[in-house]
């Protein structure tokens, strides 16, 4: 009977490990924390569809030497931005949940941004497919369940498993819209700007000083737009790394504490940090 307290202690520890996953999840938490922080860079992206639409109108006014004369209908661009924001808030809430669950903390959210319903209709300059709308709704539902069911670390594998498919779809949508569609609109604006400044130089009456000023102004604007384009593309790469890293977590859900997975996930974490550093350099 002398060993009874020790046996009881062993039983308690054993049951705790079985129920709550008595494993080292620091590498999972590091990935979740880094991914969450990097993903929130969406809020500080240099441009959006509505801004680029307004910039285009402004450039047309300048070109035509007129004030507020262009019919500037940016409603489609505004709608596209609103869809991007809804998708962003949903993924942001999920990554925040992954961060907290891997640290064995409670999750709690305000769901204002997650209650909006989407349909597979044309949303401004962005088209939301039924699959993408369904993924948004499913991911929002998983987050709600994580709160109402009181998820803890013991449910982390299920949380990752249920979220992976819709998460990949939503991340891919944002990647195409930011690094693809938004970057294309930005480059189109840059092309128009270059054409306009070329005309200004050509029509500057052989005034060398005036030409020099025009050229210097153009290259400053071009450098800014080049950095903005680079930032959009870098953010697109960051979204892909988050999706790939999350897939690896799912593929290895039964061995989250194994040394091989720790090294692998740590590499994804490092890659995200590197891209975040690149983005910060482009912002300067």
DOZA-15767 format. One record per atom (N, C-alpha, C): y, x negated, z; residue in three letters. Coordinates in pm, whole numbers, padded with zeros to 5 digits, always signed. Atoms other than C-alpha are relative to their C-alpha. Example, Ala and Ser with C-alpha at 12.3 -4.5 7.8 and 13.67 -1.06 7.14 Angstrom:
% DOZA-15767
-00119-00089+00000ALA/-00450-01230+00780ALA/+00120-00090+00000ALA/-00119+00082-00006SER/-00106-01367+00714SER/+00109+00077+00073SER/
***
This chain:
% DOZA-15767
-00121-00080+00000UNK/+00000+00000+00000UNK/+00127-00084+00000UNK/-00118+00086-00005UNK/+00231-00300+00034UNK/+00070-00009-00135UNK/-00058+00015+00134UNK/+00280-00304-00345UNK/+00061+00130-00053UNK/-00049-00130+00048UNK/+00386+00061-00364UNK/+00146-00002-00043UNK/-00140+00004+00045UNK/+00766-00003-00373UNK/+00017-00075-00132UNK/-00010+00078+00124UNK/+00720-00267-00642UNK/-00054+00079-00118UNK/+00058-00081+00107UNK/+00494-00039-00845UNK/+00093+00115-00039UNK/-00093-00109+00027UNK/+00744+00245-00809UNK/+00120-00048-00079UNK/-00113+00057+00072UNK/+01028+00020-00923UNK/-00036-00027-00145UNK/+00047+00028+00136UNK/+00825-00089-01226UNK/-00006+00129-00081UNK/+00014-00128+00069UNK/+00755+00276-01312UNK/+00137+00056-00040UNK/-00134-00048+00029UNK/+01123+00368-01289UNK/+00061-00075-00118UNK/-00053+00081+00109UNK/+01223+00078-01516UNK/-00069+00033-00131UNK/+00077-00031+00121UNK/+00944+00160-01761UNK/+00045+00133-00060UNK/-00041-00131+00049UNK/+01043+00527-01784UNK/+00142-00003-00055UNK/-00138+00012+00048UNK/+01408+00434-01822UNK/+00004-00062-00139UNK/+00004+00067+00130UNK/+01325+00203-02112UNK/-00052+00093-00107UNK/+00057-00092+00097UNK/+01114+00468-02280UNK/+00101+00109-00038UNK/-00091-00111+00025UNK/+01379+00738-02245UNK/+00130-00041-00063UNK/-00134+00036+00043UNK/+01696+00547-02313UNK/+00004-00122-00092UNK/-00001+00115+00090UNK/+01584+00258-02527UNK/+00050-00123+00071UNK/-00042+00115-00081UNK/+01589-00040-02290UNK/+00004-00125-00089UNK/-00009+00109+00097UNK/+01700-00279-02562UNK/+00143-00050-00006UNK/-00133+00059+00015UNK/+01989-00505-02638UNK/+00063+00051-00129UNK/-00064-00059+00117UNK/+02219-00315-02871UNK/+00138-00061-00026UNK/-00132+00060+00017UNK/+02514-00554-02859UNK/+00033-00022-00147UNK/-00025+00026+00141UNK/+02474-00648-03225UNK/+00029+00129-00077UNK/-00027-00129+00062UNK/+02463-00280-03323UNK/+00142+00046+00036UNK/-00134-00038-00044UNK/+02774-00214-03116UNK/+00107-00086-00066UNK/-00095+00088+00068UNK/+02949-00518-03267UNK/+00024+00047-00143UNK/-00013-00050+00138UNK/+02876-00384-03616UNK/+00080+00129-00001UNK/-00068-00130-00004UNK/+02990-00032-03523UNK/+00148-00016+00030UNK/-00140+00022-00038UNK/+03309-00155-03357UNK/+00079-00062-00114UNK/-00068+00068+00110UNK/+03397-00387-03645UNK/+00016+00091-00121UNK/-00006-00093+00113UNK/+03312-00127-03910UNK/+00106+00108+00025UNK/-00098-00104-00034UNK/+03519+00135-03729UNK/+00143-00052-00014UNK/-00134+00059+00008UNK/+03820-00094-03697UNK/+00040-00028-00145UNK/-00030+00028+00140UNK/+03796-00207-04059UNK/+00023+00126-00081UNK/-00012-00126+00074UNK/+03749+00146-04189UNK/+00135+00065+00025UNK/-00129-00061-00033UNK/+04066+00258-04011UNK/+00116-00063-00077UNK/-00100+00057+00089UNK/+04253+00030-04251UNK/+00043+00097-00109UNK/-00039-00103+00096UNK/+04257+00337-04475UNK/+00140+00053+00030UNK/-00128-00057-00042UNK/+04556+00458-04274UNK/+00118-00088-00038UNK/-00109+00093+00034UNK/+04758+00150-04375UNK/-00012-00052-00143UNK/+00005+00040+00141UNK/+04665+00127-04743UNK/+00141+00008-00059UNK/-00139+00013+00046UNK/+04978+00032-04939UNK/+00051+00117-00084UNK/-00043-00109+00088UNK/+04982+00332-05175UNK/-00097+00117+00013UNK/+00088-00115+00017UNK/+04842+00680-05225UNK/+00039+00071-00129UNK/-00024-00066+00129UNK/+04831+00921-05519UNK/+00140+00062-00008UNK/-00131-00064+00003UNK/+05145+01112-05422UNK/+00113-00103-00014UNK/-00102+00104+00010UNK/+05349+00796-05374UNK/+00008-00057-00141UNK/+00000+00054+00136UNK/+05242+00659-05711UNK/+00056+00100-00100UNK/-00057-00103+00086UNK/+05330+00990-05874UNK/+00152+00000+00010UNK/-00145+00004-00020UNK/+05679+00977-05722UNK/+00061-00127-00058UNK/-00048+00127+00057UNK/+05716+00611-05824UNK/+00011+00010-00152UNK/-00002-00017+00145UNK/+05632+00705-06182UNK/+00124+00080-00043UNK/-00118-00081+00032UNK/+05901+00975-06183UNK/+00128-00079+00018UNK/-00118+00082-00026UNK/+06152+00735-06033UNK/+00022-00100-00113UNK/-00011+00098+00107UNK/+06079+00475-06300UNK/+00047+00065-00130UNK/-00045-00072+00119UNK/+06125+00735-06574UNK/+00150+00031+00008UNK/-00144-00027-00017UNK/+06464+00829-06429UNK/+00083-00125-00025UNK/-00072+00127+00020UNK/+06572+00465-06419UNK/+00003-00037-00148UNK/+00009+00035+00142UNK/+06453+00410-06774UNK/+00096+00084-00083UNK/-00085-00091+00076UNK/+06650+00712-06896UNK/+00143+00007+00053UNK/-00134+00004-00059UNK/+06958+00628-06686UNK/+00044+00138+00051UNK/-00028-00133-00053UNK/+06940+00966-06515UNK/-00038+00005+00147UNK/+00024-00015-00143UNK/+06935+01085-06156UNK/-00078+00128+00026UNK/+00083-00116-00037UNK/+06654+01314-06038UNK/-00017+00099-00115UNK/+00009-00089+00116UNK/+06610+01450-06388UNK/-00145+00031-00038UNK/+00139-00017+00041UNK/+06234+01411-06428UNK/-00065+00116+00074UNK/+00078-00106-00063UNK/+06013+01710-06364UNK/-00117-00067+00072UNK/+00097+00079-00075UNK/+05813+01549-06087UNK/-00096+00091+00076UNK/+00100-00086-00061UNK/+05512+01769-06018UNK/-00114-00087+00052UNK/+00100+00086-00062UNK/+05297+01573-05774UNK/-00099+00079+00085UNK/+00087-00084-00082UNK/+05097+01866-05634UNK/-00146-00044-00012UNK/+00139+00044+00019UNK/+04769+01744-05787UNK/-00026-00129+00077UNK/+00014+00126-00073UNK/+04826+01399-05637UNK/-00006+00025+00150UNK/+00000-00034-00143UNK/+04902+01551-05296UNK/-00134+00056+00043UNK/+00130-00058-00032UNK/+04578+01751-05305UNK/-00107-00109+00006UNK/+00097+00110-00001UNK/+04380+01437-05390UNK/+00011-00081+00128UNK/-00021+00073-00126UNK/+04534+01257-05092UNK/-00056+00079+00118UNK/+00046-00082-00112UNK/+04447+01550-04864UNK/-00152-00003+00011UNK/+00146+00009-00002UNK/+04079+01536-04965UNK/-00044-00137+00052UNK/+00030+00135-00049UNK/+04070+01160-04912UNK/+00016-00006+00152UNK/-00028+00004-00143UNK/+04219+01213-04566UNK/-00108+00074+00080UNK/+00106-00074-00068UNK/+03960+01475-04469UNK/-00128-00083+00007UNK/+00119+00084+00003UNK/+03677+01245-04576UNK/+00017-00119+00094UNK/-00028+00113-00088UNK/+03841+00956-04394UNK/-00017+00038+00146UNK/+00008-00040-00140UNK/+03872+01148-04066UNK/-00143+00028+00043UNK/+00140-00028-00034UNK/+03507+01254-04080UNK/-00078-00129+00021UNK/+00068+00129-00016UNK/+03375+00901-04134UNK/+00053-00074+00122UNK/-00061+00065-00116UNK/+03619+00770-03874UNK/-00060+00054+00129UNK/+00060-00061-00119UNK/+03481+01016-03618UNK/-00145-00045+00017UNK/+00139+00045-00009UNK/+03122+00919-03704UNK/-00010-00144+00049UNK/+00004+00141-00041UNK/+03188+00545-03671UNK/+00043-00017+00145UNK/-00040+00002-00141UNK/+03366+00608-03341UNK/-00118+00042+00087UNK/+00119-00043-00073UNK/+03055+00794-03226UNK/-00107-00107+00004UNK/+00098+00109+00005UNK/+02827+00511-03340UNK/+00040-00112+00094UNK/-00054+00101-00090UNK/+03049+00268-03153UNK/-00030+00036+00146UNK/+00019-00042-00140UNK/+03031+00469-02830UNK/-00147+00013+00037UNK/+00142-00019-00031UNK/+02662+00558-02852UNK/-00072-00133+00015UNK/+00065+00131-00011UNK/+02559+00197-02909UNK/+00047-00076+00123UNK/-00047+00057-00126UNK/+02763+00111-02600UNK/-00040+00088+00118UNK/+00049-00093-00102UNK/+02591+00396-02409UNK/+00113+00077+00066UNK/-00110-00080-00051UNK/+02912+00596-02373UNK/-00007+00141-00058UNK/-00011-00136+00051UNK/+02982+00965-02415UNK/+00089+00004-00123UNK/-00087-00020+00115UNK/+03132+01086-02741UNK/+00083+00125+00024UNK/-00087-00117-00011UNK/+03425+01324-02747UNK/+00104-00008-00110UNK/-00092-00001+00113UNK/+03645+01431-03036UNK/+00086+00124+00002UNK/-00075-00118+00035UNK/+03916+01667-03142UNK/-00035+00032-00145UNK/+00060-00030+00129UNK/+03779+01851-03441UNK/+00093+00071-00098UNK/-00094-00068+00088UNK/+04096+01979-03607UNK/-00024-00036-00146UNK/+00015+00046+00139UNK/+04040+01767-03919UNK/-00138+00028-00056UNK/+00137-00017+00045UNK/+03668+01847-03932UNK/-00035+00145-00027UNK/+00030-00141+00018UNK/+03694+02226-03952UNK/+00038+00051-00138UNK/-00041-00041+00134UNK/+03841+02236-04302UNK/-00121+00009-00093UNK/+00111-00020+00091UNK/+03600+02374-04558UNK/+00035-00053-00139UNK/-00019+00048+00136UNK/+03560+02206-04895UNK/-00099+00068-00092UNK/+00091-00052+00102UNK/+03411+02349-05211UNK/-00004-00097-00115UNK/+00014+00092+00113UNK/+03294+02174-05523UNK/+00093+00035-00113UNK/-00100-00036+00101UNK/+03613+02259-05710UNK/+00090-00118-00029UNK/-00098+00103+00034UNK/+03885+02055-05872UNK/+00104-00007+00110UNK/-00098+00019-00107UNK/+04107+01912-05597UNK/+00104-00100-00048UNK/-00104+00089+00051UNK/+04414+01774-05767UNK/-00057-00094-00105UNK/+00049+00098+00097UNK/+04343+01453-05958UNK/-00139-00049+00038UNK/+00133+00041-00044UNK/+04018+01409-05762UNK/-00096+00118-00010UNK/+00100-00106+00009UNK/+03704+01609-05833UNK/-00103-00019+00110UNK/+00099+00002-00107UNK/+03485+01691-05534UNK/-00121+00078-00047UNK/+00122-00065+00047UNK/+03129+01766-05642UNK/-00062+00080+00114UNK/+00069-00073-00106UNK/+02909+02015-05452UNK/-00076-00094+00093UNK/+00072+00097-00083UNK/+02703+01717-05330UNK/+00094-00067+00099UNK/-00097+00067-00088UNK/+03012+01545-05189UNK/+00053+00096+00105UNK/-00046-00100-00097UNK/+03138+01866-05026UNK/-00109+00027+00103UNK/+00111-00021-00093UNK/+02793+01920-04875UNK/-00019-00116+00095UNK/+00012+00118-00086UNK/+02780+01564-04744UNK/+00108-00001+00106UNK/-00111-00009-00096UNK/+03121+01610-04581UNK/-00035+00098+00111UNK/+00033-00103-00098UNK/+03004+01931-04410UNK/-00114-00045+00091UNK/+00115+00044-00079UNK/+02674+01778-04298UNK/+00040-00109+00099UNK/-00043+00108-00090UNK/+02836+01466-04154UNK/+00085+00055+00114UNK/-00081-00063-00104UNK/+03091+01678-03966UNK/-00089+00074+00098UNK/+00092-00070-00088UNK/+02803+01887-03831UNK/-00076-00093+00092UNK/+00071+00099-00081UNK/+02617+01579-03708UNK/+00089-00049+00113UNK/-00094+00046-00102UNK/+02927+01461-03523UNK/+00017+00107+00108UNK/-00013-00110-00095UNK/+02969+01804-03362UNK/-00123+00007+00090UNK/+00124-00004-00076UNK/+02604+01800-03256UNK/-00006-00114+00101UNK/+00002+00116-00090UNK/+02646+01454-03104UNK/+00080+00028+00127UNK/-00082-00034-00117UNK/+02912+01597-02873UNK/-00065+00110+00081UNK/+00051-00117-00072UNK/+02760+01933-02786UNK/-00137-00025+00061UNK/+00133+00029-00054UNK/+02409+01792-02730UNK/+00001-00114+00100UNK/-00009+00109-00097UNK/+02535+01509-02509UNK/-00085-00119-00038UNK/+00075+00116+00046UNK/+02387+01228-02717UNK/+00027-00121+00089UNK/-00015+00129-00065UNK/+02330+00894-02550UNK/-00073-00102-00088UNK/+00065+00105+00077UNK/+02178+00567-02665UNK/-00142+00038-00039UNK/+00137-00039+00032UNK/+01833+00727-02655UNK/-00008+00076-00132UNK/-00002-00076+00123UNK/+01941+00939-02954UNK/+00062-00078-00115UNK/-00071+00079+00100UNK/+02100+00654-03149UNK/-00075-00004-00133UNK/+00078+00008+00124UNK/+01816+00623-03400UNK/+00009+00130-00078UNK/-00009-00130+00067UNK/+01826+00995-03474UNK/+00139+00020-00059UNK/-00139-00011+00046UNK/+02205+00984-03506UNK/+00019-00076-00130UNK/-00010+00083+00121UNK/+02185+00701-03760UNK/-00078+00062-00115UNK/+00086-00056+00104UNK/+01899+00865-03948UNK/+00056+00125-00065UNK/-00054-00125+00054UNK/+02062+01205-03986UNK/+00129-00025-00080UNK/-00131+00022+00061UNK/+02399+01060-04086UNK/-00006-00086-00126UNK/-00004+00103+00103UNK/+02293+00792-04334UNK/+00025+00055-00140UNK/-00015-00052+00136UNK/+02257+01001-04651UNK/+00139+00058-00025UNK/-00136-00050+00026UNK/+02582+01202-04618UNK/+00108-00106+00016UNK/-00098+00107-00019UNK/+02766+00894-04492UNK/+00014-00082-00128UNK/-00004+00080+00123UNK/+02672+00699-04807UNK/+00075+00075-00111UNK/-00067-00080+00103UNK/+02792+00984-05030UNK/+00151+00002+00022UNK/-00143-00008-00031UNK/+03127+01018-04852UNK/+00067-00137-00018UNK/-00055+00134+00018UNK/+03182+00640-04842UNK/+00013-00035-00148UNK/-00005+00029+00144UNK/+03099+00615-05213UNK/+00115+00076-00066UNK/-00113-00077+00053UNK/+03350+00891-05289UNK/+00131-00071+00029UNK/-00123+00070-00037UNK/+03622+00707-05099UNK/+00014-00132-00075UNK/-00002+00127+00071UNK/+03526+00379-05263UNK/+00045+00020-00145UNK/-00039-00028+00138UNK/+03555+00527-05613UNK/+00146+00043-00009UNK/-00136-00051+00006UNK/+03882+00698-05530UNK/+00104-00107+00031UNK/-00097+00103-00041UNK/+04051+00401-05361UNK/-00003-00120-00095UNK/+00011+00121+00081UNK/+03920+00097-05548UNK/-00008+00032-00149UNK/+00010-00040+00139UNK/+03874+00296-05870UNK/+00122+00077-00046UNK/-00105-00088+00052UNK/+04103+00591-05940UNK/+00141-00041+00044UNK/-00133+00035-00050UNK/+04393+00486-05717UNK/+00048-00132-00060UNK/-00036+00130+00060UNK/+04385+00128-05847UNK/+00036+00015-00147UNK/-00030-00024+00142UNK/+04384+00259-06206UNK/+00141+00056-00016UNK/-00135-00058+00006UNK/+04696+00469-06143UNK/+00105-00107+00032UNK/-00092+00109-00035UNK/+04864+00170-05976UNK/+00019-00096-00117UNK/-00009+00092+00114UNK/+04784-00055-06272UNK/+00074+00063-00117UNK/-00075-00069+00106UNK/+04918+00209-06512UNK/+00150-00005+00029UNK/-00141+00011-00038UNK/+05245+00213-06318UNK/+00052-00142-00024UNK/-00040+00140+00021UNK/+05253-00166-06333UNK/+00021-00028-00149UNK/-00015+00018+00144UNK/+05204-00154-06710UNK/+00130+00060-00052UNK/-00126-00062+00041UNK/+05495+00086-06752UNK/+00119-00083+00047UNK/-00107+00083-00054UNK/+05711-00132-06530UNK/+00021-00124-00086UNK/-00009+00120+00083UNK/+05632-00439-06739UNK/+00065+00032-00134UNK/-00058-00040+00128UNK/+05718-00256-07059UNK/+00150+00026+00013UNK/-00143-00031-00021UNK/+06048-00133-06915UNK/+00081-00128+00020UNK/-00073+00124-00025UNK/+06150-00478-06793UNK/+00005-00088-00124UNK/-00002+00073+00127UNK/+06054-00632-07126UNK/+00115+00052-00088UNK/-00109-00060+00078UNK/+06294-00388-07291UNK/+00136-00040+00056UNK/-00127+00040-00062UNK/+06566-00475-07039UNK/+00039-00142-00040UNK/-00027+00139+00039UNK/+06534-00845-07117UNK/+00041-00007-00146UNK/-00027+00000+00144UNK/+06534-00777-07489UNK/+00140+00052-00030UNK/-00130-00063+00027UNK/+06851-00569-07464UNK/+00111-00052+00092UNK/-00099+00052-00096UNK/+07043-00791-07222UNK/+00110-00083-00067UNK/-00113+00060+00075UNK/+07286-00918-07493UNK/+00007-00151+00014UNK/+00007+00147-00005UNK/+07171-01280-07475UNK/+00072-00059+00121UNK/-00060+00048-00125UNK/+07318-01308-07126UNK/-00110-00068+00081UNK/+00108+00077-00063UNK/+07103-01586-06982UNK/-00014+00032+00148UNK/+00004-00028-00144UNK/+07196-01516-06619UNK/-00059+00139+00026UNK/+00050-00136-00016UNK/+07131-01145-06657UNK/-00150+00006-00029UNK/+00142+00004+00033UNK/+06797-01210-06823UNK/-00081-00061+00114UNK/+00069+00068-00110UNK/+06700-01447-06544UNK/-00016+00093+00121UNK/+00006-00093-00112UNK/+06784-01186-06279UNK/-00104+00109-00024UNK/+00097-00104+00035UNK/+06580-00922-06459UNK/-00142-00053+00012UNK/+00134+00060-00004UNK/+06282-01156-06495UNK/-00044-00026+00143UNK/+00033+00027-00140UNK/+06295-01261-06128UNK/-00035+00129+00075UNK/+00027-00129-00064UNK/+06310-00899-06015UNK/-00137+00053-00042UNK/+00129-00048+00050UNK/+06015-00809-06236UNK/-00116-00073+00067UNK/+00112+00075-00057UNK/+05795-01089-06103UNK/-00018+00027+00149UNK/+00013-00039-00141UNK/+05873-00993-05744UNK/-00073+00133+00013UNK/+00066-00131-00002UNK/+05773-00634-05813UNK/-00146-00012-00042UNK/+00137+00019+00049UNK/+05465-00746-06006UNK/-00087-00064+00108UNK/+00076+00065-00107UNK/+05355-00973-05719UNK/-00038+00099+00109UNK/+00027-00104-00100UNK/+05384-00683-05476UNK/-00110+00093-00047UNK/+00099-00092+00054UNK/+05182-00455-05701UNK/-00136-00067-00018UNK/+00126+00075+00009UNK/+04920-00725-05761UNK/-00069-00006+00137UNK/+00056+00004-00135UNK/+04875-00759-05384UNK/-00052+00137+00041UNK/+00045-00137-00032UNK/+04851-00381-05348UNK/-00132+00031-00069UNK/+00124-00020+00074UNK/+04585-00370-05617UNK/-00115-00077+00063UNK/+00102+00081-00066UNK/+04395-00652-05447UNK/-00044+00061+00131UNK/+00033-00063-00127UNK/+04412-00468-05117UNK/-00091+00122-00020UNK/+00084-00116+00030UNK/+04266-00151-05270UNK/-00143-00042-00034UNK/+00133+00048+00039UNK/+03979-00346-05423UNK/-00075-00059+00119UNK/+00063+00057-00119UNK/+03913-00534-05098UNK/-00049+00110+00092UNK/+00042-00112-00085UNK/+03900-00206-04907UNK/-00124+00068-00059UNK/+00119-00054+00063UNK/+03650-00077-05161UNK/-00123-00083+00033UNK/+00112+00088-00036UNK/+03430-00381-05092UNK/-00040+00021+00146UNK/+00028-00024-00141UNK/+03461-00315-04719UNK/-00084+00126+00019UNK/+00077-00124-00009UNK/+03333+00041-04764UNK/-00145-00022-00043UNK/+00136+00028+00045UNK/+03032-00092-04954UNK/-00079-00077+00105UNK/+00068+00078-00105UNK/+02949-00343-04679UNK/-00037+00091+00117UNK/+00031-00094-00107UNK/+02970-00065-04418UNK/-00122+00085-00037UNK/+00113-00082+00046UNK/+02733+00152-04624UNK/-00130-00081+00000UNK/+00120+00085+00004UNK/+02489-00137-04677UNK/-00049-00035+00140UNK/+00037+00033-00137UNK/+02496-00237-04311UNK/-00062+00117+00071UNK/+00055-00121-00063UNK/+02434+00119-04198UNK/-00140+00029-00054UNK/+00133-00019+00058UNK/+02140+00143-04440UNK/-00100-00094+00065UNK/+00089+00095-00066UNK/+01990-00169-04281UNK/-00035+00046+00141UNK/+00029-00055-00132UNK/+02022-00008-03939UNK/-00108+00108-00010UNK/+00099-00106+00019UNK/+01827+00292-04068UNK/-00136-00058-00038UNK/+00126+00060+00045UNK/+01565+00078-04244UNK/-00076-00067+00114UNK/+00061+00073-00111UNK/+01502-00107-03918UNK/+00019+00075+00132UNK/-00030-00081-00119UNK/+01554+00182-03675UNK/-00102-00019+00111UNK/+00103+00019-00102UNK/+01227+00105-03497UNK/+00001-00136+00065UNK/-00004+00136-00055UNK/+01320-00254-03422UNK/+00144-00049+00012UNK/-00142+00032-00009UNK/+01691-00251-03340UNK/+00028-00123+00084UNK/-00024+00116-00088UNK/+01644-00531-03087UNK/-00068-00127-00050UNK/+00073+00116+00051UNK/+01445-00772-03307UNK/+00096-00108-00049UNK/-00088+00113+00031UNK/+01588-01118-03368UNK/+00042-00001-00147UNK/-00032+00001+00143UNK/+01568-01089-03747UNK/+00108+00100-00035UNK/-00101-00102+00027UNK/+01769-00768-03750UNK/+00134-00039+00061UNK/-00124+00044-00065UNK/+02022-00913-03506UNK/+00077-00094-00092UNK/-00065+00095+00092UNK/+02092-01199-03748UNK/+00054+00070-00124UNK/-00038-00070+00122UNK/+02105-00963-04047UNK/+00124+00086+00021UNK/-00113-00088-00029UNK/+02341-00710-03891UNK/+00124-00082+00034UNK/-00114+00087-00033UNK/+02558-00990-03758UNK/+00068-00051-00126UNK/-00058+00044+00127UNK/+02607-01105-04118UNK/+00089+00108-00060UNK/-00083-00110+00048UNK/+02734-00761-04219UNK/+00129+00009+00081UNK/-00118-00002-00087UNK/+02968-00768-03920UNK/+00098-00109-00040UNK/-00084+00113+00041UNK/+03096-01109-04027UNK/+00067+00027-00135UNK/-00057-00030+00131UNK/+03146-00990-04386UNK/+00117+00098+00011UNK/-00108-00096-00020UNK/+03357-00697-04268UNK/+00123-00070+00055UNK/-00112+00074-00058UNK/+03573-00930-04059UNK/+00070-00085-00106UNK/-00058+00083+00106UNK/+03621-01160-04359UNK/+00088+00084-00094UNK/-00078-00086+00089UNK/+03737-00871-04579UNK/+00127+00048+00069UNK/-00120-00041-00075UNK/+03974-00750-04306UNK/+00104-00111+00001UNK/-00092+00114+00004UNK/+04124-01099-04297UNK/+00067-00011-00136UNK/-00056+00003+00135UNK/+04168-01094-04675UNK/+00107+00107-00018UNK/-00096-00110+00011UNK/+04345-00759-04651UNK/+00130-00033+00073UNK/-00119+00035-00077UNK/+04582-00886-04383UNK/+00084-00106-00073UNK/-00072+00102+00078UNK/+04671-01187-04601UNK/+00076+00066-00115UNK/-00064-00069+00112UNK/+04749-00955-04894UNK/+00120+00083+00046UNK/-00110-00081-00053UNK/+04978-00748-04671UNK/+00126-00084+00026UNK/-00114+00086-00036UNK/+05202-01049-04595UNK/+00093-00021-00120UNK/
***
